[in-house]
């Protein structure tokens, strides 16, 4: 039985599109946790600059471990022609989202709320 190339391309494209919502849900769960932790530390009386730094550092381990295990778990799918697009989408999205969560979000929080380092 011959499979037409158009059907294979549509199937691969559908798998790539499946990876995007999965990746979006994994990213969405991280940001409120970081911001809530910053707010809780500020409310507990900690210096605002130290609260942003400590929150980012304390969230680094769970974020990196969750992203790393998912990325490493998807590596075997890179060899499969049907799942390569989905796995690359999820892997790249998680890597980029980890950088956003650990570096960009605390920086933007400090900029928006005018948090400066106490000299």
TIKOL-296445 format. One record per atom (N, C-alpha, C, O): atom name; x, y, z; residue number from 1; residue in one letter. Coordinates in steps of 0.001 Angstrom, whole numbers, padded with zeros to 6 digits. Example, Ala and Ser with C-alpha at 12.3 -4.5 7.8 and 13.67 -1.06 7.14 Angstrom:
SITE   atom        c1        c2        c3    nr   rest
SITE      N    013190   -005690    007800     1      a
SITE     CA    012300   -004500    007800     1      a
SITE      C    013200   -003300    007800     1      a
SITE      O    014236   -003319    008465     1      a
SITE      N    012850   -002250    007080     2      s
SITE     CA    013670   -001060    007140     2      s
SITE      C    012900    000030    007870     2      s
SITE      O    013409    001138    008039     2      s
//
This chain:
SITE   atom        c1        c2        c3    nr   rest
SITE      N    000831   -001165    000000     1      x
SITE     CA    000000    000000    000000     1      x
SITE      C    000887    001243    000000     1      x
SITE      O    001757    001395    000857     1      x
SITE      N    000666    002095   -000934     2      x
SITE     CA    001442    003324   -001024     2      x
SITE      C    000745    004439   -000262     2      x
SITE      O   -000475    004590   -000323     2      x
SITE      N    001528    005198    000442     3      x
SITE     CA    000998    006348    001173     3      x
SITE      C    001396    007597    000411     3      x
SITE      O    002563    007786    000070     3      x
SITE      N    000425    008439    000151     4      x
SITE     CA    000721    009657   -000594     4      x
SITE      C    001496    010626    000285     4      x
SITE      O    001270    010710    001492     4      x
SITE      N    002396    011344   -000329     5      x
SITE     CA    003252    012276    000405     5      x
SITE      C    002438    013372    001083     5      x
SITE      O    002819    013853    002151     5      x
SITE      N    001334    013769    000482     6      x
SITE     CA    000523    014829    001084     6      x
SITE      C   -000040    014404    002439     6      x
SITE      O   -000101    015206    003371     6      x
SITE      N   -000451    013136    002543     7      x
SITE     CA   -000997    012643    003799     7      x
SITE      C    000078    012603    004885     7      x
SITE      O   -000186    012927    006043     7      x
SITE      N    001272    012208    004507     8      x
SITE     CA    002375    012157    005458     8      x
SITE      C    002714    013565    005946     8      x
SITE      O    002940    013767    007139     8      x
SITE      N    002750    014526    005047     9      x
SITE     CA    003058    015909    005418     9      x
SITE      C    001969    016463    006325     9      x
SITE      O    002273    017151    007300     9      x
SITE      N    000711    016178    006024    10      x
SITE     CA   -000382    016643    006888    10      x
SITE      C   -000303    016021    008270    10      x
SITE      O   -000564    016685    009273    10      x
SITE      N    000058    014739    008322    11      x
SITE     CA    000180    014064    009609    11      x
SITE      C    001312    014667    010435    11      x
SITE      O    001150    014895    011634    11      x
SITE      N    002447    014924    009810    12      x
SITE     CA    003589    015517    010512    12      x
SITE      C    003239    016923    010982    12      x
SITE      O    003592    017303    012099    12      x
SITE      N    002559    017691    010161    13      x
SITE     CA    002166    019041    010553    13      x
SITE      C    001182    019002    011725    13      x
SITE      O    001240    019861    012606    13      x
SITE      N    000296    018033    011745    14      x
SITE     CA   -000656    017894    012842    14      x
SITE      C    000073    017567    014146    14      x
SITE      O   -000312    018069    015203    14      x
SITE      N    001113    016741    014092    15      x
SITE     CA    001891    016433    015287    15      x
SITE      C    002652    017663    015782    15      x
SITE      O    002778    017859    016990    15      x
SITE      N    003156    018487    014877    16      x
SITE     CA    003846    019710    015262    16      x
SITE      C    002884    020653    015971    16      x
SITE      O    003236    021282    016969    16      x
SITE      N    001674    020743    015448    17      x
SITE     CA    000667    021601    016078    17      x
SITE      C    000224    021060    017426    17      x
SITE      O   -000171    021835    018297    17      x
SITE      N    000281    019759    017618    18      x
SITE     CA   -000050    019159    018900    18      x
SITE      C    000983    019550    019950    18      x
SITE      O    000637    019733    021117    18      x
SITE      N    002228    019679    019556    19      x
SITE     CA    003286    020047    020494    19      x
SITE      C    003133    021447    021036    19      x
SITE      O    003532    021700    022173    19      x
SITE      N    002578    022364    020280    20      x
SITE     CA    002461    023751    020716    20      x
SITE      C    001523    023918    021908    20      x
SITE      O    001917    024586    022864    20      x
SITE      N    000301    023356    021921    21      x
SITE     CA   -000544    023508    023114    21      x
SITE      C    000027    022815    024349    21      x
SITE      O   -000132    023309    025466    21      x
SITE      N    000681    021688    024159    22      x
SITE     CA    001289    020992    025286    22      x
SITE      C    002358    021883    025901    22      x
SITE      O    002426    022034    027120    22      x
SITE      N    003183    022465    025056    23      x
SITE     CA    004244    023343    025512    23      x
SITE      C    003667    024584    026194    23      x
SITE      O    004202    025034    027208    23      x
SITE      N    002604    025130    025660    24      x
SITE     CA    001982    026326    026224    24      x
SITE      C    001469    026052    027642    24      x
SITE      O    001616    026898    028523    24      x
SITE      N    000878    024895    027866    25      x
SITE     CA    000362    024557    029189    25      x
SITE      C    001497    024373    030193    25      x
SITE      O    001373    024770    031351    25      x
SITE      N    002590    023778    029756    26      x
SITE     CA    003715    023590    030659    26      x
SITE      C    004331    024928    031053    26      x
SITE      O    004759    025097    032194    26      x
SITE      N    004381    025873    030130    27      x
SITE     CA    004938    027193    030429    27      x
SITE      C    004013    028006    031318    27      x
SITE      O    004480    028724    032202    27      x
SITE      N    002726    027904    031100    28      x
SITE     CA    001763    028730    031814    28      x
SITE      C    001740    028421    033303    28      x
SITE      O    001403    029297    034100    28      x
SITE      N    002079    027235    033692    29      x
SITE     CA    002026    026842    035101    29      x
SITE      C    003157    027449    035923    29      x
SITE      O    003073    027448    037151    29      x
SITE      N    004207    027965    035297    30      x
SITE     CA    005377    028424    036033    30      x
SITE      C    005317    029873    036480    30      x
SITE      O    005709    030181    037605    30      x
SITE      N    004842    030762    035639    31      x
SITE     CA    004932    032191    035917    31      x
SITE      C    004152    032635    037149    31      x
SITE      O    004700    033391    037951    31      x
SITE      N    002910    032212    037347    32      x
SITE     CA    002209    032658    038565    32      x
SITE      C    002925    032216    039833    32      x
SITE      O    002907    032942    040827    32      x
SITE      N    003546    031061    039828    33      x
SITE     CA    004240    030564    041002    33      x
SITE      C    005399    031477    041372    33      x
SITE      O    005586    031782    042550    33      x
SITE      N    006173    031914    040402    34      x
SITE     CA    007312    032786    040655    34      x
SITE      C    006853    034142    041179    34      x
SITE      O    007407    034650    042154    34      x
SITE      N    005863    034720    040551    35      x
SITE     CA    005383    036038    040957    35      x
SITE      C    004723    035969    042330    35      x
SITE      O    004890    036878    043143    35      x
SITE      N    003977    034904    042596    36      x
SITE     CA    003372    034737    043925    36      x
SITE      C    004438    034603    045004    36      x
SITE      O    004288    035135    046104    36      x
SITE      N    005506    033895    044688    37      x
SITE     CA    006566    033741    045675    37      x
SITE      C    007278    035061    045942    37      x
SITE      O    007630    035350    047086    37      x
SITE      N    007492    035860    044914    38      x
SITE     CA    008086    037188    045110    38      x
SITE      C    007185    038017    046019    38      x
SITE      O    007655    038640    046971    38      x
SITE      N    005895    038022    045722    39      x
SITE     CA    004954    038803    046528    39      x
SITE      C    004903    038316    047974    39      x
SITE      O    004833    039131    048893    39      x
SITE      N    004935    037020    048185    40      x
SITE     CA    004896    036477    049544    40      x
SITE      C    006140    036869    050334    40      x
SITE      O    006053    037193    051518    40      x
SITE      N    007289    036839    049680    41      x
SITE     CA    008519    037206    050378    41      x
SITE      C    008546    038695    050710    41      x
SITE      O    009049    039086    051763    41      x
SITE      N    008011    039520    049825    42      x
SITE     CA    007937    040957    050112    42      x
SITE      C    006980    041209    051270    42      x
SITE      O    007266    042029    052143    42      x
SITE      N    005844    040510    051286    43      x
SITE     CA    004873    040667    052373    43      x
SITE      C    005417    040192    053708    43      x
SITE      O    005011    040694    054756    43      x
SITE      N    006329    039232    053683    44      x
SITE     CA    006895    038725    054934    44      x
SITE      C    007933    039673    055521    44      x
SITE      O    008443    039425    056613    44      x
SITE      N    008256    040758    054813    45      x
SITE     CA    009165    041763    055356    45      x
SITE      C    010548    041755    054756    45      x
SITE      O    011404    042534    055175    45      x
SITE      N    010786    040902    053795    46      x
SITE     CA    012098    040845    053171    46      x
SITE      C    012283    042046    052255    46      x
SITE      O    011313    042558    051696    46      x
SITE      N    013531    042498    052096    47      x
SITE     CA    013841    043576    051166    47      x
SITE      C    013365    043185    049767    47      x
SITE      O    013490    042027    049367    47      x
SITE      N    012822    044148    049026    48      x
SITE     CA    012220    043839    047723    48      x
SITE      C    013242    043267    046740    48      x
SITE      O    012932    042321    046017    48      x
SITE      N    014437    043819    046702    49      x
SITE     CA    015473    043323    045789    49      x
SITE      C    015871    041895    046153    49      x
SITE      O    015994    041033    045282    49      x
SITE      N    016070    041656    047450    50      x
SITE     CA    016421    040314    047901    50      x
SITE      C    015281    039323    047649    50      x
SITE      O    015530    038155    047349    50      x
SITE      N    014049    039779    047767    51      x
SITE     CA    012905    038898    047517    51      x
SITE      C    012869    038444    046068    51      x
SITE      O    012580    037279    045791    51      x
SITE      N    013157    039347    045140    52      x
SITE     CA    013175    038980    043718    52      x
SITE      C    014296    037988    043456    52      x
SITE      O    014084    036985    042774    52      x
SITE      N    015488    038250    043988    53      x
SITE     CA    016615    037338    043775    53      x
SITE      C    016370    035971    044407    53      x
SITE      O    016581    034940    043769    53      x
SITE      N    015928    035969    045653    54      x
SITE     CA    015711    034692    046341    54      x
SITE      C    014604    033865    045694    54      x
SITE      O    014691    032639    045628    54      x
SITE      N    013576    034538    045222    55      x
SITE     CA    012488    033811    044556    55      x
SITE      C    012957    033193    043250    55      x
SITE      O    012613    032053    042938    55      x
SITE      N    013733    033937    042494    56      x
SITE     CA    014247    033403    041229    56      x
SITE      C    015175    032221    041481    56      x
SITE      O    015128    031225    040759    56      x
SITE      N    016013    032332    042500    57      x
SITE     CA    016938    031239    042815    57      x
SITE      C    016183    030017    043333    57      x
SITE      O    016514    028887    042974    57      x
SITE      N    015173    030233    044172    58      x
SITE     CA    014437    029087    044714    58      x
SITE      C    013594    028392    043652    58      x
SITE      O    013336    027193    043765    58      x
SITE      N    013163    029111    042629    59      x
SITE     CA    012386    028494    041552    59      x
SITE      C    013270    027863    040492    59      x
SITE      O    012774    027142    039627    59      x
SITE      N    014575    028120    040543    60      x
SITE     CA    015459    027617    039487    60      x
SITE      C    015496    026090    039461    60      x
SITE      O    015425    025493    038387    60      x
SITE      N    015602    025468    040594    61      x
SITE     CA    015701    024008    040625    61      x
SITE      C    014463    023326    040039    61      x
SITE      O    014612    022483    039154    61      x
SITE      N    013240    023653    040495    62      x
SITE     CA    012081    022978    039898    62      x
SITE      C    011905    023263    038415    62      x
SITE      O    011518    022376    037654    62      x
SITE      N    012183    024491    037999    63      x
SITE     CA    012008    024834    036580    63      x
SITE      C    013009    024070    035724    63      x
SITE      O    012640    023482    034707    63      x
SITE      N    014272    024080    036134    64      x
SITE     CA    015303    023405    035350    64      x
SITE      C    015077    021898    035339    64      x
SITE      O    015224    021262    034295    64      x
SITE      N    014726    021321    036476    65      x
SITE     CA    014507    019870    036515    65      x
SITE      C    013301    019450    035683    65      x
SITE      O    013351    018439    034982    65      x
SITE      N    012220    020218    035756    66      x
SITE     CA    011036    019870    034960    66      x
SITE      C    011331    019982    033470    66      x
SITE      O    010949    019109    032691    66      x
SITE      N    012008    021052    033077    67      x
SITE     CA    012337    021226    031655    67      x
SITE      C    013336    020173    031196    67      x
SITE      O    013192    019602    030115    67      x
SITE      N    014342    019920    032011    68      x
SITE     CA    015384    018966    031616    68      x
SITE      C    014833    017545    031468    68      x
SITE      O    015177    016848    030514    68      x
SITE      N    013986    017112    032396    69      x
SITE     CA    013453    015752    032279    69      x
SITE      C    012549    015612    031059    69      x
SITE      O    012560    014578    030391    69      x
SITE      N    011770    016649    030768    70      x
SITE     CA    010910    016578    029586    70      x
SITE      C    011739    016592    028313    70      x
SITE      O    011480    015814    027394    70      x
SITE      N    012732    017467    028252    71      x
SITE     CA    013579    017552    027062    71      x
SITE      C    014347    016251    026862    71      x
SITE      O    014425    015741    025744    71      x
SITE      N    014912    015714    027936    72      x
SITE     CA    015637    014444    027809    72      x
SITE      C    014706    013288    027449    72      x
SITE      O    015101    012373    026728    72      x
SITE      N    013489    013328    027941    73      x
SITE     CA    012526    012283    027603    73      x
SITE      C    012067    012335    026154    73      x
SITE      O    011629    011325    025605    73      x
SITE      N    012165    013499    025535    74      x
SITE     CA    011749    013639    024139    74      x
SITE      C    012876    013327    023153    74      x
SITE      O    012622    013215    021954    74      x
SITE      N    014091    013188    023622    75      x
SITE     CA    015216    012920    022714    75      x
SITE      C    015003    011653    021876    75      x
SITE      O    015312    011678    020685    75      x
SITE      N    014492    010545    022433    76      x
SITE     CA    014279    009364    021585    76      x
SITE      C    013298    009608    020429    76      x
SITE      O    013376    008927    019407    76      x
SITE      N    012393    010554    020575    77      x
SITE     CA    011441    010834    019506    77      x
SITE      C    012080    011574    018326    77      x
SITE      O    011481    011661    017254    77      x
SITE      N    013279    012100    018513    78      x
SITE     CA    013948    012801    017412    78      x
SITE      C    014318    011849    016277    78      x
SITE      O    014475    012274    015132    78      x
SITE      N    014454    010578    016592    79      x
SITE     CA    014797    009606    015559    79      x
SITE      C    013585    009178    014731    79      x
SITE      O    013746    008627    013642    79      x
SITE      N    012390    009422    015231    80      x
SITE     CA    011167    009028    014534    80      x
SITE      C    010692    010165    013638    80      x
SITE      O    010472    011281    014108    80      x
SITE      N    010538    009886    012367    81      x
SITE     CA    010191    010923    011398    81      x
SITE      C    008805    011516    011656    81      x
SITE      O    008557    012670    011303    81      x
SITE      N    007915    010759    012256    82      x
SITE     CA    006565    011252    012494    82      x
SITE      C    006470    012149    013733    82      x
SITE      O    005603    013021    013795    82      x
SITE      N    007334    011951    014700    83      x
SITE     CA    007250    012702    015947    83      x
SITE      C    008323    013768    016094    83      x
SITE      O    008351    014468    017105    83      x
SITE      N    009192    013908    015130    84      x
SITE     CA    010312    014842    015267    84      x
SITE      C    009829    016289    015375    84      x
SITE      O    010373    017050    016175    84      x
SITE      N    008835    016684    014601    85      x
SITE     CA    008361    018067    014659    85      x
SITE      C    007723    018391    016001    85      x
SITE      O    007955    019464    016559    85      x
SITE      N    006928    017478    016517    86      x
SITE     CA    006306    017701    017820    86      x
SITE      C    007361    017784    018917    86      x
SITE      O    007300    018669    019770    86      x
SITE      N    008321    016876    018901    87      x
SITE     CA    009327    016864    019959    87      x
SITE      C    010235    018087    019895    87      x
SITE      O    010608    018629    020935    87      x
SITE      N    010594    018526    018705    88      x
SITE     CA    011426    019722    018581    88      x
SITE      C    010666    020950    019064    88      x
SITE      O    011245    021821    019714    88      x
SITE      N    009382    021028    018754    89      x
SITE     CA    008573    022161    019204    89      x
SITE      C    008506    022213    020722    89      x
SITE      O    008685    023279    021311    89      x
SITE      N    008254    021091    021356    90      x
SITE     CA    008164    021060    022811    90      x
SITE      C    009531    021338    023433    90      x
SITE      O    009620    022090    024404    90      x
SITE      N    010592    020747    022895    91      x
SITE     CA    011922    020939    023459    91      x
SITE      C    012364    022399    023359    91      x
SITE      O    012866    022960    024334    91      x
SITE      N    012186    023007    022216    92      x
SITE     CA    012591    024406    022046    92      x
SITE      C    011731    025330    022899    92      x
SITE      O    012237    026278    023500    92      x
SITE      N    010449    025057    022952    93      x
SITE     CA    009559    025885    023760    93      x
SITE      C    009881    025813    025237    93      x
SITE      O    009862    026834    025924    93      x
SITE      N    010177    024622    025738    94      x
SITE     CA    010525    024494    027152    94      x
SITE      C    011862    025152    027469    94      x
SITE      O    012021    025769    028522    94      x
SITE      N    012810    025022    026569    95      x
SITE     CA    014099    025681    026791    95      x
SITE      C    013955    027191    026817    95      x
SITE      O    014508    027860    027690    95      x
SITE      N    013220    027720    025870    96      x
SITE     CA    013008    029168    025810    96      x
SITE      C    012181    029653    026998    96      x
SITE      O    012475    030703    027569    96      x
SITE      N    011162    028902    027370    97      x
SITE     CA    010324    029288    028504    97      x
SITE      C    011103    029246    029814    97      x
SITE      O    010841    030039    030718    97      x
SITE      N    012048    028335    029921    98      x
SITE     CA    012869    028280    031126    98      x
SITE      C    013724    029530    031257    98      x
SITE      O    013869    030082    032348    98      x
SITE      N    014289    029974    030139    99      x
SITE     CA    015077    031210    030158    99      x
SITE      C    014180    032392    030510    99      x
SITE      O    014572    033258    031292    99      x
SITE      N    012990    032430    029942   100      x
SITE     CA    012057    033512    030270   100      x
SITE      C    011699    033504    031755   100      x
SITE      O    011688    034550    032404   100      x
SITE      N    011410    032336    032279   101      x
SITE     CA    010988    032232    033667   101      x
SITE      C    012101    032608    034631   101      x
SITE      O    011850    033277    035633   101      x
SITE      N    013311    032193    034346   102      x
SITE     CA    014398    032381    035297   102      x
SITE      C    015109    033721    035170   102      x
SITE      O    015676    034200    036153   102      x
SITE      N    015099    034340    033999   103      x
SITE     CA    015863    035571    033796   103      x
SITE      C    014967    036755    033459   103      x
SITE      O    015054    037798    034108   103      x
SITE      N    014117    036612    032465   104      x
SITE     CA    013356    037751    031965   104      x
SITE      C    012254    038172    032933   104      x
SITE      O    012079    039367    033170   104      x
SITE      N    011516    037233    033494   105      x
SITE     CA    010401    037583    034377   105      x
SITE      C    010871    038313    035639   105      x
SITE      O    010293    039347    035974   105      x
SITE      N    011890    037827    036354   106      x
SITE     CA    012348    038604    037516   106      x
SITE      C    012896    039982    037135   106      x
SITE      O    012726    040948    037878   106      x
SITE      N    013549    040068    035983   107      x
SITE     CA    014072    041359    035532   107      x
SITE      C    012934    042321    035231   107      x
SITE      O    012970    043476    035653   107      x
SITE      N    011934    041860    034513   108      x
SITE     CA    010795    042730    034212   108      x
SITE      C    010022    043103    035474   108      x
SITE      O    009524    044224    035584   108      x
SITE      N    009917    042184    036419   109      x
SITE     CA    009251    042486    037682   109      x
SITE      C    009982    043622    038396   109      x
SITE      O    009358    044555    038901   109      x
SITE      N    011308    043531    038429   110      x
SITE     CA    012099    044576    039081   110      x
SITE      C    011973    045913    038341   110      x
SITE      O    011939    046968    038974   110      x
SITE      N    011905    045875    037022   111      x
SITE     CA    011779    047112    036245   111      x
SITE      C    010395    047725    036449   111      x
SITE      O    010286    048924    036709   111      x
SITE      N    009349    046932    036337   112      x
SITE     CA    007988    047471    036450   112      x
SITE      C    007686    048031    037833   112      x
SITE      O    006985    049036    037956   112      x
SITE      N    008212    047387    038878   113      x
SITE     CA    007945    047846    040231   113      x
SITE      C    009076    048717    040780   113      x
SITE      O    009110    049022    041972   113      x
SITE      N    009992    049112    039907   114      x
SITE     CA    011104    050018    040251   114      x
SITE      C    011870    049543    041477   114      x
SITE      O    012064    050277    042446   114      x
SITE      N    012293    048296    041397   115      x
SITE     CA    013061    047717    042489   115      x
SITE      C    014549    047902    042161   115      x
SITE      O    015028    047444    041124   115      x
SITE      N    015253    048567    043044   116      x
SITE     CA    016677    048829    042848   116      x
SITE      C    017486    048109    043922   116      x
SITE      O    016994    047813    045010   116      x
SITE      N    018730    047841    043580   117      x
SITE     CA    019635    047224    044546   117      x
SITE      C    020041    048272    045569   117      x
SITE      O    020431    049386    045219   117      x
SITE      N    019944    047902    046822   118      x
SITE     CA    020353    048822    047888   118      x
SITE      C    021870    048804    047999   118      x
SITE      O    022462    047761    048276   118      x
SITE      N    022493    049942    047786   119      x
SITE     CA    023956    050008    047802   119      x
SITE      C    024509    050153    049192   119      x
SITE      O    025726    050222    049368   119      x
//
